[in-house]
Amino acid sequence: MLKDTPMINVSPEIMGGTPVFTGTRVPVQTLMDYLKSGESIDDFLDGFPTVTREQVIALLEEAGKQLVGMVA
């Protein structure tokens, strides 16, 4: 699962256990909401400068691998 990766942190002490980008308080769901509404990764990064492009790309790559693995 993605929560066991270095790019996501899940802790009851941070945002009540909401999955966030490691080292931030930015929920991963916020990125998904941005992308779902048609916003770009750059728009997301402009709004949440504590998240790095590398974190976003790594998350999306890992999510894609896991999705493909589930259906393969």
C-alpha positions in Angstrom: 0.0 0.0 0.0 1.1 3.6 -0.6 1.0 4.4 3.1 4.0 2.3 3.6 6.1 4.4 1.3 8.6 7.2 2.1 6.5 9.8 0.4 3.4 9.4 2.6 3.1 9.7 6.4 0.2 8.5 8.5 0.3 9.4 12.1 -2.4 10.2 14.6 -0.4 13.2 15.7 -0.4 14.8 12.3 -3.8 15.8 10.9 -5.5 13.1 13.0 -4.0 10.3 10.9 -4.9 11.7 7.5 -2.3 10.5 4.9 0.0 13.5 4.2 3.1 14.1 2.2 6.1 13.2 4.4 7.5 16.2 6.1 4.4 18.3 5.6 0.8 18.7 6.8 -0.5 18.6 3.2 -3.0 15.8 2.7 -2.5 13.5 -0.3 -6.2 13.8 -1.0 -5.6 17.5 -1.7 -3.4 16.6 -4.7 -6.0 14.2 -5.9 -8.7 16.9 -5.6 -6.5 19.3 -7.6 -6.0 16.8 -10.4 -9.6 15.7 -10.5 -10.7 19.3 -10.9 -8.4 19.8 -13.9 -5.7 21.7 -12.1 -2.0 20.9 -12.9 0.8 19.6 -10.8 2.3 23.1 -11.0 -0.9 24.7 -9.7 -0.8 22.3 -6.7 2.9 23.0 -6.0 2.2 26.7 -6.2 -0.5 26.3 -3.5 1.5 24.0 -1.4 5.2 24.9 -1.6 6.2 22.5 1.2 5.5 19.6 -1.1 8.2 18.9 -3.7 7.7 18.0 -7.4 9.8 14.8 -6.6 7.3 13.8 -3.9 4.3 14.3 -6.3 6.0 12.4 -9.2 7.1 9.6 -6.9 3.5 9.3 -5.5 1.9 9.2 -8.9 4.5 6.7 -10.2 3.9 4.4 -7.2 0.2 4.7 -7.5 0.3 3.8 -11.1 2.5 0.7 -10.5 0.1 -0.5 -7.8 -2.9 0.1 -9.9 -1.4 -1.9 -12.8 -0.3 -4.6 -10.4 -3.9 -4.9 -9.1 -5.4 -5.5 -12.6 -2.6 -7.5 -14.1 
